[in-house]
Amino acid sequence: RLQVQERLTSIVANTIMKKIKPRGVMVIVEAEHLCMSMRGVKKPNTMTVTSAVRGLFRENAASRAEVMALIKPNK
């Protein structure tokens, strides 16, 4: 089923929290939106990033920053 990227990101984070019950979850989704490539701004390979932060990572900025540093792409 088609999803809005923001909703998909949130659903994944909420499901992990509910089913696994970790102390915290960060979900980051990077995707190319074909609507941006095919029409409108017509910028191929334009990536959109969304994130959902739950639990410990929402409450603790240092933990959140540590995860972000670990997953930061080498571009």
CHARMM-style PDB file with segment names, atoms N, HN, CA, C and O in Angstrom:
ATOM      1  N   ARG     1       0.843  -1.176   0.000  1.00  0.00      PROA
ATOM      2  CA  ARG     1       0.000   0.000   0.000  1.00  0.00      PROA
ATOM      3  C   ARG     1       0.890   1.241   0.000  1.00  0.00      PROA
ATOM      4  O   ARG     1       1.887   1.292   0.720  1.00  0.00      PROA
ATOM      5  N   LEU     2       0.534   2.229  -0.799  1.00  0.00      PROA
ATOM      6  HN  LEU     2      -0.276   2.187  -1.384  1.00  0.00      PROA
ATOM      7  CA  LEU     2       1.314   3.457  -0.848  1.00  0.00      PROA
ATOM      8  C   LEU     2       1.225   4.187   0.480  1.00  0.00      PROA
ATOM      9  O   LEU     2       0.169   4.216   1.113  1.00  0.00      PROA
ATOM     10  N   GLN     3       2.324   4.768   0.895  1.00  0.00      PROA
ATOM     11  HN  GLN     3       3.181   4.744   0.382  1.00  0.00      PROA
ATOM     12  CA  GLN     3       2.387   5.476   2.172  1.00  0.00      PROA
ATOM     13  C   GLN     3       3.038   6.831   1.970  1.00  0.00      PROA
ATOM     14  O   GLN     3       3.867   7.012   1.079  1.00  0.00      PROA
ATOM     15  N   VAL     4       2.659   7.755   2.789  1.00  0.00      PROA
ATOM     16  HN  VAL     4       1.985   7.608   3.513  1.00  0.00      PROA
ATOM     17  CA  VAL     4       3.408   8.993   2.893  1.00  0.00      PROA
ATOM     18  C   VAL     4       4.656   8.639   3.695  1.00  0.00      PROA
ATOM     19  O   VAL     4       4.567   7.951   4.712  1.00  0.00      PROA
ATOM     20  N   GLN     5       5.804   9.100   3.247  1.00  0.00      PROA
ATOM     21  HN  GLN     5       5.877   9.659   2.421  1.00  0.00      PROA
ATOM     22  CA  GLN     5       7.062   8.709   3.889  1.00  0.00      PROA
ATOM     23  C   GLN     5       7.067   8.997   5.386  1.00  0.00      PROA
ATOM     24  O   GLN     5       7.558   8.183   6.168  1.00  0.00      PROA
ATOM     25  N   GLU     6       6.536  10.127   5.787  1.00  0.00      PROA
ATOM     26  HN  GLU     6       6.138  10.788   5.152  1.00  0.00      PROA
ATOM     27  CA  GLU     6       6.511  10.478   7.209  1.00  0.00      PROA
ATOM     28  C   GLU     6       5.687   9.464   8.009  1.00  0.00      PROA
ATOM     29  O   GLU     6       6.081   9.063   9.103  1.00  0.00      PROA
ATOM     30  N   ARG     7       4.552   9.056   7.462  1.00  0.00      PROA
ATOM     31  HN  ARG     7       4.231   9.381   6.572  1.00  0.00      PROA
ATOM     32  CA  ARG     7       3.696   8.093   8.146  1.00  0.00      PROA
ATOM     33  C   ARG     7       4.382   6.732   8.234  1.00  0.00      PROA
ATOM     34  O   ARG     7       4.339   6.085   9.280  1.00  0.00      PROA
ATOM     35  N   LEU     8       5.007   6.300   7.158  1.00  0.00      PROA
ATOM     36  HN  LEU     8       5.042   6.826   6.308  1.00  0.00      PROA
ATOM     37  CA  LEU     8       5.722   5.027   7.154  1.00  0.00      PROA
ATOM     38  C   LEU     8       6.819   5.020   8.214  1.00  0.00      PROA
ATOM     39  O   LEU     8       6.969   4.042   8.947  1.00  0.00      PROA
ATOM     40  N   THR     9       7.581   6.100   8.298  1.00  0.00      PROA
ATOM     41  HN  THR     9       7.459   6.894   7.703  1.00  0.00      PROA
ATOM     42  CA  THR     9       8.654   6.211   9.283  1.00  0.00      PROA
ATOM     43  C   THR     9       8.106   6.089  10.697  1.00  0.00      PROA
ATOM     44  O   THR     9       8.671   5.376  11.526  1.00  0.00      PROA
ATOM     45  N   SER    10       7.021   6.774  10.969  1.00  0.00      PROA
ATOM     46  HN  SER    10       6.562   7.353  10.295  1.00  0.00      PROA
ATOM     47  CA  SER    10       6.396   6.737  12.288  1.00  0.00      PROA
ATOM     48  C   SER    10       5.831   5.357  12.611  1.00  0.00      PROA
ATOM     49  O   SER    10       5.973   4.878  13.736  1.00  0.00      PROA
ATOM     50  N   ILE    11       5.196   4.717  11.638  1.00  0.00      PROA
ATOM     51  HN  ILE    11       5.080   5.106  10.724  1.00  0.00      PROA
ATOM     52  CA  ILE    11       4.633   3.383  11.856  1.00  0.00      PROA
ATOM     53  C   ILE    11       5.733   2.387  12.200  1.00  0.00      PROA
ATOM     54  O   ILE    11       5.558   1.566  13.101  1.00  0.00      PROA
ATOM     55  N   VAL    12       6.851   2.444  11.508  1.00  0.00      PROA
ATOM     56  HN  VAL    12       6.993   3.110  10.777  1.00  0.00      PROA
ATOM     57  CA  VAL    12       7.964   1.532  11.791  1.00  0.00      PROA
ATOM     58  C   VAL    12       8.466   1.746  13.216  1.00  0.00      PROA
ATOM     59  O   VAL    12       8.648   0.781  13.959  1.00  0.00      PROA
ATOM     60  N   ALA    13       8.692   2.999  13.602  1.00  0.00      PROA
ATOM     61  HN  ALA    13       8.544   3.783  12.999  1.00  0.00      PROA
ATOM     62  CA  ALA    13       9.183   3.296  14.958  1.00  0.00      PROA
ATOM     63  C   ALA    13       8.187   2.836  16.019  1.00  0.00      PROA
ATOM     64  O   ALA    13       8.576   2.216  17.009  1.00  0.00      PROA
ATOM     65  N   ASN    14       6.918   3.135  15.819  1.00  0.00      PROA
ATOM     66  HN  ASN    14       6.602   3.638  15.016  1.00  0.00      PROA
ATOM     67  CA  ASN    14       5.895   2.743  16.798  1.00  0.00      PROA
ATOM     68  C   ASN    14       5.773   1.224  16.916  1.00  0.00      PROA
ATOM     69  O   ASN    14       5.591   0.700  18.015  1.00  0.00      PROA
ATOM     70  N   THR    15       5.871   0.524  15.801  1.00  0.00      PROA
ATOM     71  HN  THR    15       6.019   0.950  14.908  1.00  0.00      PROA
ATOM     72  CA  THR    15       5.771  -0.936  15.820  1.00  0.00      PROA
ATOM     73  C   THR    15       6.949  -1.560  16.559  1.00  0.00      PROA
ATOM     74  O   THR    15       6.765  -2.494  17.339  1.00  0.00      PROA
ATOM     75  N   ILE    16       8.140  -1.057  16.324  1.00  0.00      PROA
ATOM     76  HN  ILE    16       8.289  -0.298  15.691  1.00  0.00      PROA
ATOM     77  CA  ILE    16       9.317  -1.563  17.047  1.00  0.00      PROA
ATOM     78  C   ILE    16       9.145  -1.334  18.540  1.00  0.00      PROA
ATOM     79  O   ILE    16       9.402  -2.234  19.339  1.00  0.00      PROA
ATOM     80  N   MET    17       8.712  -0.131  18.926  1.00  0.00      PROA
ATOM     81  HN  MET    17       8.503   0.600  18.276  1.00  0.00      PROA
ATOM     82  CA  MET    17       8.517   0.168  20.348  1.00  0.00      PROA
ATOM     83  C   MET    17       7.475  -0.772  20.965  1.00  0.00      PROA
ATOM     84  O   MET    17       7.658  -1.261  22.080  1.00  0.00      PROA
ATOM     85  N   LYS    18       6.399  -1.019  20.244  1.00  0.00      PROA
ATOM     86  HN  LYS    18       6.251  -0.623  19.339  1.00  0.00      PROA
ATOM     87  CA  LYS    18       5.310  -1.841  20.781  1.00  0.00      PROA
ATOM     88  C   LYS    18       5.685  -3.319  20.863  1.00  0.00      PROA
ATOM     89  O   LYS    18       5.403  -3.973  21.867  1.00  0.00      PROA
ATOM     90  N   LYS    19       6.311  -3.847  19.826  1.00  0.00      PROA
ATOM     91  HN  LYS    19       6.540  -3.316  19.010  1.00  0.00      PROA
ATOM     92  CA  LYS    19       6.567  -5.288  19.748  1.00  0.00      PROA
ATOM     93  C   LYS    19       7.825  -5.718  20.499  1.00  0.00      PROA
ATOM     94  O   LYS    19       7.829  -6.759  21.156  1.00  0.00      PROA
ATOM     95  N   ILE    20       8.889  -4.926  20.405  1.00  0.00      PROA
ATOM     96  HN  ILE    20       8.886  -4.081  19.871  1.00  0.00      PROA
ATOM     97  CA  ILE    20      10.170  -5.322  21.005  1.00  0.00      PROA
ATOM     98  C   ILE    20      10.376  -4.679  22.373  1.00  0.00      PROA
ATOM     99  O   ILE    20      11.079  -5.217  23.229  1.00  0.00      PROA
ATOM    100  N   LYS    21       9.754  -3.523  22.562  1.00  0.00      PROA
ATOM    101  HN  LYS    21       9.184  -3.086  21.867  1.00  0.00      PROA
ATOM    102  CA  LYS    21       9.845  -2.764  23.814  1.00  0.00      PROA
ATOM    103  C   LYS    21      11.282  -2.377  24.196  1.00  0.00      PROA
ATOM    104  O   LYS    21      11.710  -2.620  25.324  1.00  0.00      PROA
ATOM    105  N   PRO    22      12.023  -1.778  23.258  1.00  0.00      PROA
ATOM    106  CA  PRO    22      13.366  -1.307  23.594  1.00  0.00      PROA
ATOM    107  C   PRO    22      13.276  -0.024  24.415  1.00  0.00      PROA
ATOM    108  O   PRO    22      12.200   0.559  24.554  1.00  0.00      PROA
ATOM    109  N   ARG    23      14.402   0.407  24.952  1.00  0.00      PROA
ATOM    110  HN  ARG    23      15.275  -0.066  24.839  1.00  0.00      PROA
ATOM    111  CA  ARG    23      14.407   1.669  25.699  1.00  0.00      PROA
ATOM    112  C   ARG    23      14.308   2.867  24.764  1.00  0.00      PROA
ATOM    113  O   ARG    23      13.879   3.944  25.179  1.00  0.00      PROA
ATOM    114  N   GLY    24      14.697   2.689  23.521  1.00  0.00      PROA
ATOM    115  HN  GLY    24      15.045   1.814  23.185  1.00  0.00      PROA
ATOM    116  CA  GLY    24      14.611   3.776  22.563  1.00  0.00      PROA
ATOM    117  C   GLY    24      14.718   3.272  21.138  1.00  0.00      PROA
ATOM    118  O   GLY    24      15.263   2.198  20.882  1.00  0.00      PROA
ATOM    119  N   VAL    25      14.190   4.060  20.213  1.00  0.00      PROA
ATOM    120  HN  VAL    25      13.747   4.933  20.421  1.00  0.00      PROA
ATOM    121  CA  VAL    25      14.213   3.715  18.793  1.00  0.00      PROA
ATOM    122  C   VAL    25      14.452   4.977  17.979  1.00  0.00      PROA
ATOM    123  O   VAL    25      13.885   6.032  18.262  1.00  0.00      PROA
ATOM    124  N   MET    26      15.300   4.854  16.965  1.00  0.00      PROA
ATOM    125  HN  MET    26      15.761   3.996  16.735  1.00  0.00      PROA
ATOM    126  CA  MET    26      15.440   5.898  15.951  1.00  0.00      PROA
ATOM    127  C   MET    26      15.263   5.226  14.601  1.00  0.00      PROA
ATOM    128  O   MET    26      15.934   4.239  14.296  1.00  0.00      PROA
ATOM    129  N   VAL    27      14.366   5.757  13.802  1.00  0.00      PROA
ATOM    130  HN  VAL    27      13.821   6.558  14.050  1.00  0.00      PROA
ATOM    131  CA  VAL    27      14.151   5.251  12.451  1.00  0.00      PROA
ATOM    132  C   VAL    27      14.411   6.404  11.501  1.00  0.00      PROA
ATOM    133  O   VAL    27      13.828   7.480  11.636  1.00  0.00      PROA
ATOM    134  N   ILE    28      15.289   6.170  10.542  1.00  0.00      PROA
ATOM    135  HN  ILE    28      15.762   5.296  10.432  1.00  0.00      PROA
ATOM    136  CA  ILE    28      15.596   7.191   9.543  1.00  0.00      PROA
ATOM    137  C   ILE    28      15.378   6.569   8.176  1.00  0.00      PROA
ATOM    138  O   ILE    28      15.963   5.536   7.849  1.00  0.00      PROA
ATOM    139  N   VAL    29      14.531   7.206   7.383  1.00  0.00      PROA
ATOM    140  HN  VAL    29      14.055   8.045   7.649  1.00  0.00      PROA
ATOM    141  CA  VAL    29      14.203   6.705   6.053  1.00  0.00      PROA
ATOM    142  C   VAL    29      14.672   7.730   5.031  1.00  0.00      PROA
ATOM    143  O   VAL    29      14.326   8.909   5.105  1.00  0.00      PROA
ATOM    144  N   GLU    30      15.461   7.262   4.083  1.00  0.00      PROA
ATOM    145  HN  GLU    30      15.743   6.305   4.023  1.00  0.00      PROA
ATOM    146  CA  GLU    30      15.920   8.108   2.983  1.00  0.00      PROA
ATOM    147  C   GLU    30      15.375   7.494   1.702  1.00  0.00      PROA
ATOM    148  O   GLU    30      15.629   6.325   1.411  1.00  0.00      PROA
ATOM    149  N   ALA    31      14.627   8.279   0.939  1.00  0.00      PROA
ATOM    150  HN  ALA    31      14.420   9.229   1.175  1.00  0.00      PROA
ATOM    151  CA  ALA    31      13.996   7.737  -0.262  1.00  0.00      PROA
ATOM    152  C   ALA    31      13.935   8.786  -1.361  1.00  0.00      PROA
ATOM    153  O   ALA    31      13.863   9.989  -1.107  1.00  0.00      PROA
ATOM    154  N   GLU    32      13.965   8.287  -2.589  1.00  0.00      PROA
ATOM    155  HN  GLU    32      14.023   7.310  -2.795  1.00  0.00      PROA
ATOM    156  CA  GLU    32      13.788   9.166  -3.735  1.00  0.00      PROA
ATOM    157  C   GLU    32      12.300   9.236  -4.040  1.00  0.00      PROA
ATOM    158  O   GLU    32      11.635   8.209  -4.172  1.00  0.00      PROA
ATOM    159  N   HSD    33      11.795  10.425  -4.148  1.00  0.00      PROA
ATOM    160  HN  HSD    33      12.336  11.259  -4.041  1.00  0.00      PROA
ATOM    161  CA  HSD    33      10.387  10.620  -4.467  1.00  0.00      PROA
ATOM    162  C   HSD    33      10.265  10.816  -5.971  1.00  0.00      PROA
ATOM    163  O   HSD    33      10.765  11.794  -6.527  1.00  0.00      PROA
ATOM    164  N   LEU    34       9.600   9.879  -6.613  1.00  0.00      PROA
ATOM    165  HN  LEU    34       9.194   9.085  -6.161  1.00  0.00      PROA
ATOM    166  CA  LEU    34       9.481   9.957  -8.063  1.00  0.00      PROA
ATOM    167  C   LEU    34       8.728  11.197  -8.515  1.00  0.00      PROA
ATOM    168  O   LEU    34       8.942  11.680  -9.627  1.00  0.00      PROA
ATOM    169  N   CYS    35       7.844  11.719  -7.663  1.00  0.00      PROA
ATOM    170  HN  CYS    35       7.670  11.326  -6.760  1.00  0.00      PROA
ATOM    171  CA  CYS    35       7.125  12.932  -8.054  1.00  0.00      PROA
ATOM    172  C   CYS    35       8.100  14.098  -8.230  1.00  0.00      PROA
ATOM    173  O   CYS    35       7.857  14.991  -9.041  1.00  0.00      PROA
ATOM    174  N   MET    36       9.197  14.093  -7.477  1.00  0.00      PROA
ATOM    175  HN  MET    36       9.394  13.367  -6.818  1.00  0.00      PROA
ATOM    176  CA  MET    36      10.194  15.159  -7.618  1.00  0.00      PROA
ATOM    177  C   MET    36      11.083  14.914  -8.832  1.00  0.00      PROA
ATOM    178  O   MET    36      11.623  15.860  -9.406  1.00  0.00      PROA
ATOM    179  N   SER    37      11.237  13.657  -9.225  1.00  0.00      PROA
ATOM    180  HN  SER    37      10.798  12.889  -8.758  1.00  0.00      PROA
ATOM    181  CA  SER    37      12.081  13.325 -10.368  1.00  0.00      PROA
ATOM    182  C   SER    37      11.340  13.468 -11.688  1.00  0.00      PROA
ATOM    183  O   SER    37      11.919  13.889 -12.689  1.00  0.00      PROA
ATOM    184  N   MET    38      10.068  13.119 -11.689  1.00  0.00      PROA
ATOM    185  HN  MET    38       9.598  12.777 -10.876  1.00  0.00      PROA
ATOM    186  CA  MET    38       9.316  13.028 -12.934  1.00  0.00      PROA
ATOM    187  C   MET    38       8.530  14.292 -13.275  1.00  0.00      PROA
ATOM    188  O   MET    38       8.302  14.583 -14.449  1.00  0.00      PROA
ATOM    189  N   ARG    39       8.122  15.031 -12.271  1.00  0.00      PROA
ATOM    190  HN  ARG    39       8.308  14.794 -11.317  1.00  0.00      PROA
ATOM    191  CA  ARG    39       7.300  16.215 -12.528  1.00  0.00      PROA
ATOM    192  C   ARG    39       7.646  17.281 -11.506  1.00  0.00      PROA
ATOM    193  O   ARG    39       8.538  17.078 -10.683  1.00  0.00      PROA
ATOM    194  N   GLY    40       6.983  18.371 -11.542  1.00  0.00      PROA
ATOM    195  HN  GLY    40       6.258  18.536 -12.211  1.00  0.00      PROA
ATOM    196  CA  GLY    40       7.246  19.431 -10.566  1.00  0.00      PROA
ATOM    197  C   GLY    40       8.652  19.978 -10.717  1.00  0.00      PROA
ATOM    198  O   GLY    40       8.982  20.559 -11.751  1.00  0.00      PROA
ATOM    199  N   VAL    41       9.490  19.799  -9.698  1.00  0.00      PROA
ATOM    200  HN  VAL    41       9.222  19.327  -8.858  1.00  0.00      PROA
ATOM    201  CA  VAL    41      10.828  20.389  -9.706  1.00  0.00      PROA
ATOM    202  C   VAL    41      11.777  19.671 -10.651  1.00  0.00      PROA
ATOM    203  O   VAL    41      12.814  20.227 -11.009  1.00  0.00      PROA
ATOM    204  N   LYS    42      11.452  18.453 -11.063  1.00  0.00      PROA
ATOM    205  HN  LYS    42      10.609  18.001 -10.772  1.00  0.00      PROA
ATOM    206  CA  LYS    42      12.246  17.658 -12.008  1.00  0.00      PROA
ATOM    207  C   LYS    42      13.716  17.590 -11.619  1.00  0.00      PROA
ATOM    208  O   LYS    42      14.596  17.918 -12.415  1.00  0.00      PROA
ATOM    209  N   LYS    43      13.965  17.172 -10.419  1.00  0.00      PROA
ATOM    210  HN  LYS    43      13.250  16.906  -9.772  1.00  0.00      PROA
ATOM    211  CA  LYS    43      15.329  16.983  -9.934  1.00  0.00      PROA
ATOM    212  C   LYS    43      15.541  15.498  -9.672  1.00  0.00      PROA
ATOM    213  O   LYS    43      15.214  15.008  -8.592  1.00  0.00      PROA
ATOM    214  N   PRO    44      16.088  14.773 -10.652  1.00  0.00      PROA
ATOM    215  CA  PRO    44      16.323  13.346 -10.444  1.00  0.00      PROA
ATOM    216  C   PRO    44      17.310  13.106  -9.303  1.00  0.00      PROA
ATOM    217  O   PRO    44      18.178  13.934  -9.026  1.00  0.00      PROA
ATOM    218  N   ASN    45      17.158  11.969  -8.657  1.00  0.00      PROA
ATOM    219  HN  ASN    45      16.453  11.296  -8.882  1.00  0.00      PROA
ATOM    220  CA  ASN    45      18.033  11.551  -7.553  1.00  0.00      PROA
ATOM    221  C   ASN    45      17.945  12.458  -6.331  1.00  0.00      PROA
ATOM    222  O   ASN    45      18.851  12.462  -5.498  1.00  0.00      PROA
ATOM    223  N   THR    46      16.866  13.227  -6.216  1.00  0.00      PROA
ATOM    224  HN  THR    46      16.130  13.224  -6.893  1.00  0.00      PROA
ATOM    225  CA  THR    46      16.663  14.046  -5.028  1.00  0.00      PROA
ATOM    226  C   THR    46      16.121  13.156  -3.921  1.00  0.00      PROA
ATOM    227  O   THR    46      15.068  12.534  -4.065  1.00  0.00      PROA
ATOM    228  N   MET    47      16.850  13.104  -2.819  1.00  0.00      PROA
ATOM    229  HN  MET    47      17.705  13.609  -2.702  1.00  0.00      PROA
ATOM    230  CA  MET    47      16.469  12.239  -1.713  1.00  0.00      PROA
ATOM    231  C   MET    47      15.781  13.059  -0.624  1.00  0.00      PROA
ATOM    232  O   MET    47      16.156  14.199  -0.349  1.00  0.00      PROA
ATOM    233  N   THR    48      14.775  12.456  -0.019  1.00  0.00      PROA
ATOM    234  HN  THR    48      14.470  11.530  -0.243  1.00  0.00      PROA
ATOM    235  CA  THR    48      14.074  13.058   1.108  1.00  0.00      PROA
ATOM    236  C   THR    48      14.315  12.174   2.324  1.00  0.00      PROA
ATOM    237  O   THR    48      14.185  10.952   2.248  1.00  0.00      PROA
ATOM    238  N   VAL    49      14.667  12.796   3.445  1.00  0.00      PROA
ATOM    239  HN  VAL    49      14.773  13.789   3.507  1.00  0.00      PROA
ATOM    240  CA  VAL    49      14.963  12.058   4.668  1.00  0.00      PROA
ATOM    241  C   VAL    49      13.919  12.403   5.721  1.00  0.00      PROA
ATOM    242  O   VAL    49      13.630  13.574   5.963  1.00  0.00      PROA
ATOM    243  N   THR    50      13.357  11.370   6.347  1.00  0.00      PROA
ATOM    244  HN  THR    50      13.592  10.418   6.150  1.00  0.00      PROA
ATOM    245  CA  THR    50      12.448  11.565   7.471  1.00  0.00      PROA
ATOM    246  C   THR    50      12.958  10.737   8.642  1.00  0.00      PROA
ATOM    247  O   THR    50      13.651   9.736   8.457  1.00  0.00      PROA
ATOM    248  N   SER    51      12.610  11.165   9.841  1.00  0.00      PROA
ATOM    249  HN  SER    51      12.048  11.978   9.991  1.00  0.00      PROA
ATOM    250  CA  SER    51      13.048  10.417  11.023  1.00  0.00      PROA
ATOM    251  C   SER    51      11.936  10.376  12.063  1.00  0.00      PROA
ATOM    252  O   SER    51      11.068  11.246  12.120  1.00  0.00      PROA
ATOM    253  N   ALA    52      11.996   9.334  12.881  1.00  0.00      PROA
ATOM    254  HN  ALA    52      12.702   8.627  12.835  1.00  0.00      PROA
ATOM    255  CA  ALA    52      11.094   9.185  14.023  1.00  0.00      PROA
ATOM    256  C   ALA    52      11.955   8.782  15.209  1.00  0.00      PROA
ATOM    257  O   ALA    52      12.744   7.841  15.120  1.00  0.00      PROA
ATOM    258  N   VAL    53      11.803   9.490  16.309  1.00  0.00      PROA
ATOM    259  HN  VAL    53      11.162  10.255  16.381  1.00  0.00      PROA
ATOM    260  CA  VAL    53      12.622   9.264  17.501  1.00  0.00      PROA
ATOM    261  C   VAL    53      11.686   8.949  18.658  1.00  0.00      PROA
ATOM    262  O   VAL    53      10.733   9.684  18.915  1.00  0.00      PROA
ATOM    263  N   ARG    54      11.962   7.860  19.349  1.00  0.00      PROA
ATOM    264  HN  ARG    54      12.737   7.263  19.140  1.00  0.00      PROA
ATOM    265  CA  ARG    54      11.119   7.424  20.454  1.00  0.00      PROA
ATOM    266  C   ARG    54      11.972   7.073  21.669  1.00  0.00      PROA
ATOM    267  O   ARG    54      13.152   6.746  21.543  1.00  0.00      PROA
ATOM    268  N   GLY    55      11.358   7.146  22.845  1.00  0.00      PROA
ATOM    269  HN  GLY    55      10.399   7.412  22.948  1.00  0.00      PROA
ATOM    270  CA  GLY    55      11.984   6.694  24.088  1.00  0.00      PROA
ATOM    271  C   GLY    55      13.265   7.431  24.446  1.00  0.00      PROA
ATOM    272  O   GLY    55      13.329   8.659  24.388  1.00  0.00      PROA
ATOM    273  N   LEU    56      14.276   6.666  24.814  1.00  0.00      PROA
ATOM    274  HN  LEU    56      14.224   5.669  24.861  1.00  0.00      PROA
ATOM    275  CA  LEU    56      15.553   7.202  25.282  1.00  0.00      PROA
ATOM    276  C   LEU    56      16.145   8.226  24.322  1.00  0.00      PROA
ATOM    277  O   LEU    56      16.681   9.246  24.755  1.00  0.00      PROA
ATOM    278  N   PHE    57      16.053   7.963  23.029  1.00  0.00      PROA
ATOM    279  HN  PHE    57      15.618   7.134  22.677  1.00  0.00      PROA
ATOM    280  CA  PHE    57      16.661   8.867  22.058  1.00  0.00      PROA
ATOM    281  C   PHE    57      15.922  10.198  21.961  1.00  0.00      PROA
ATOM    282  O   PHE    57      16.517  11.209  21.587  1.00  0.00      PROA
ATOM    283  N   ARG    58      14.656  10.208  22.286  1.00  0.00      PROA
ATOM    284  HN  ARG    58      14.173   9.387  22.590  1.00  0.00      PROA
ATOM    285  CA  ARG    58      13.905  11.461  22.306  1.00  0.00      PROA
ATOM    286  C   ARG    58      14.254  12.262  23.557  1.00  0.00      PROA
ATOM    287  O   ARG    58      14.322  13.491  23.519  1.00  0.00      PROA
ATOM    288  N   GLU    59      14.472  11.559  24.660  1.00  0.00      PROA
ATOM    289  HN  GLU    59      14.417  10.561  24.691  1.00  0.00      PROA
ATOM    290  CA  GLU    59      14.709  12.201  25.956  1.00  0.00      PROA
ATOM    291  C   GLU    59      16.162  12.614  26.174  1.00  0.00      PROA
ATOM    292  O   GLU    59      16.428  13.551  26.927  1.00  0.00      PROA
ATOM    293  N   ASN    60      17.099  11.932  25.530  1.00  0.00      PROA
ATOM    294  HN  ASN    60      16.883  11.171  24.918  1.00  0.00      PROA
ATOM    295  CA  ASN    60      18.513  12.145  25.810  1.00  0.00      PROA
ATOM    296  C   ASN    60      19.240  12.620  24.556  1.00  0.00      PROA
ATOM    297  O   ASN    60      19.510  11.836  23.646  1.00  0.00      PROA
ATOM    298  N   ALA    61      19.551  13.908  24.522  1.00  0.00      PROA
ATOM    299  HN  ALA    61      19.332  14.545  25.261  1.00  0.00      PROA
ATOM    300  CA  ALA    61      20.190  14.506  23.345  1.00  0.00      PROA
ATOM    301  C   ALA    61      21.562  13.902  23.071  1.00  0.00      PROA
ATOM    302  O   ALA    61      21.946  13.762  21.910  1.00  0.00      PROA
ATOM    303  N   ALA    62      22.305  13.544  24.107  1.00  0.00      PROA
ATOM    304  HN  ALA    62      21.994  13.658  25.050  1.00  0.00      PROA
ATOM    305  CA  ALA    62      23.642  12.966  23.914  1.00  0.00      PROA
ATOM    306  C   ALA    62      23.550  11.600  23.225  1.00  0.00      PROA
ATOM    307  O   ALA    62      24.339  11.303  22.328  1.00  0.00      PROA
ATOM    308  N   SER    63      22.600  10.781  23.639  1.00  0.00      PROA
ATOM    309  HN  SER    63      21.959  11.023  24.367  1.00  0.00      PROA
ATOM    310  CA  SER    63      22.409   9.472  22.995  1.00  0.00      PROA
ATOM    311  C   SER    63      21.974   9.640  21.546  1.00  0.00      PROA
ATOM    312  O   SER    63      22.437   8.918  20.663  1.00  0.00      PROA
ATOM    313  N   ARG    64      21.098  10.579  21.312  1.00  0.00      PROA
ATOM    314  HN  ARG    64      20.721  11.165  22.029  1.00  0.00      PROA
ATOM    315  CA  ARG    64      20.627  10.855  19.951  1.00  0.00      PROA
ATOM    316  C   ARG    64      21.783  11.312  19.074  1.00  0.00      PROA
ATOM    317  O   ARG    64      21.913  10.860  17.936  1.00  0.00      PROA
ATOM    318  N   ALA    65      22.617  12.196  19.585  1.00  0.00      PROA
ATOM    319  HN  ALA    65      22.512  12.563  20.509  1.00  0.00      PROA
ATOM    320  CA  ALA    65      23.764  12.699  18.825  1.00  0.00      PROA
ATOM    321  C   ALA    65      24.759  11.581  18.518  1.00  0.00      PROA
ATOM    322  O   ALA    65      25.347  11.546  17.437  1.00  0.00      PROA
ATOM    323  N   GLU    66      24.945  10.671  19.472  1.00  0.00      PROA
ATOM    324  HN  GLU    66      24.467  10.699  20.350  1.00  0.00      PROA
ATOM    325  CA  GLU    66      25.867   9.551  19.255  1.00  0.00      PROA
ATOM    326  C   GLU    66      25.390   8.667  18.099  1.00  0.00      PROA
ATOM    327  O   GLU    66      26.184   8.278  17.243  1.00  0.00      PROA
ATOM    328  N   VAL    67      24.108   8.358  18.080  1.00  0.00      PROA
ATOM    329  HN  VAL    67      23.463   8.675  18.776  1.00  0.00      PROA
ATOM    330  CA  VAL    67      23.565   7.543  16.991  1.00  0.00      PROA
ATOM    331  C   VAL    67      23.696   8.280  15.665  1.00  0.00      PROA
ATOM    332  O   VAL    67      24.097   7.683  14.666  1.00  0.00      PROA
ATOM    333  N   MET    68      23.369   9.545  15.641  1.00  0.00      PROA
ATOM    334  HN  MET    68      23.043  10.030  16.453  1.00  0.00      PROA
ATOM    335  CA  MET    68      23.457  10.317  14.403  1.00  0.00      PROA
ATOM    336  C   MET    68      24.885  10.348  13.874  1.00  0.00      PROA
ATOM    337  O   MET    68      25.097  10.274  12.663  1.00  0.00      PROA
ATOM    338  N   ALA    69      25.863  10.455  14.764  1.00  0.00      PROA
ATOM    339  HN  ALA    69      25.691  10.515  15.747  1.00  0.00      PROA
ATOM    340  CA  ALA    69      27.269  10.452  14.341  1.00  0.00      PROA
ATOM    341  C   ALA    69      27.654   9.098  13.744  1.00  0.00      PROA
ATOM    342  O   ALA    69      28.435   9.040  12.793  1.00  0.00      PROA
ATOM    343  N   LEU    70      27.115   8.020  14.292  1.00  0.00      PROA
ATOM    344  HN  LEU    70      26.481   8.067  15.064  1.00  0.00      PROA
ATOM    345  CA  LEU    70      27.436   6.680  13.793  1.00  0.00      PROA
ATOM    346  C   LEU    70      26.841   6.406  12.419  1.00  0.00      PROA
ATOM    347  O   LEU    70      27.442   5.690  11.618  1.00  0.00      PROA
ATOM    348  N   ILE    71      25.686   6.958  12.140  1.00  0.00      PROA
ATOM    349  HN  ILE    71      25.197   7.539  12.791  1.00  0.00      PROA
ATOM    350  CA  ILE    71      25.023   6.654  10.870  1.00  0.00      PROA
ATOM    351  C   ILE    71      25.230   7.726   9.811  1.00  0.00      PROA
ATOM    352  O   ILE    71      24.747   7.584   8.688  1.00  0.00      PROA
ATOM    353  N   LYS    72      25.926   8.772  10.145  1.00  0.00      PROA
ATOM    354  HN  LYS    72      26.319   8.887  11.058  1.00  0.00      PROA
ATOM    355  CA  LYS    72      26.150   9.859   9.189  1.00  0.00      PROA
ATOM    356  C   LYS    72      26.881   9.318   7.964  1.00  0.00      PROA
ATOM    357  O   LYS    72      27.936   8.697   8.093  1.00  0.00      PROA
ATOM    358  N   PRO    73      26.322   9.553   6.773  1.00  0.00      PROA
ATOM    359  CA  PRO    73      26.972   9.033   5.564  1.00  0.00      PROA
ATOM    360  C   PRO    73      28.281   9.758   5.276  1.00  0.00      PROA
ATOM    361  O   PRO    73      28.450  10.930   5.611  1.00  0.00      PROA
ATOM    362  N   ASN    74      29.183   9.048   4.660  1.00  0.00      PROA
ATOM    363  HN  ASN    74      29.046   8.095   4.388  1.00  0.00      PROA
ATOM    364  CA  ASN    74      30.469   9.634   4.259  1.00  0.00      PROA
ATOM    365  C   ASN    74      30.348  10.171   2.845  1.00  0.00      PROA
ATOM    366  O   ASN    74      30.766   9.522   1.886  1.00  0.00      PROA
ATOM    367  N   LYS    75      29.782  11.345   2.721  1.00  0.00      PROA
ATOM    368  HN  LYS    75      29.443  11.873   3.500  1.00  0.00      PROA
ATOM    369  CA  LYS    75      29.572  11.937   1.386  1.00  0.00      PROA
ATOM    370  C   LYS    75      30.593  13.009   1.130  1.00  0.00      PROA
ATOM    371  OT1 LYS    75      30.587  13.626   0.065  1.00  0.00      PROA
TER     372      LYS     75
END
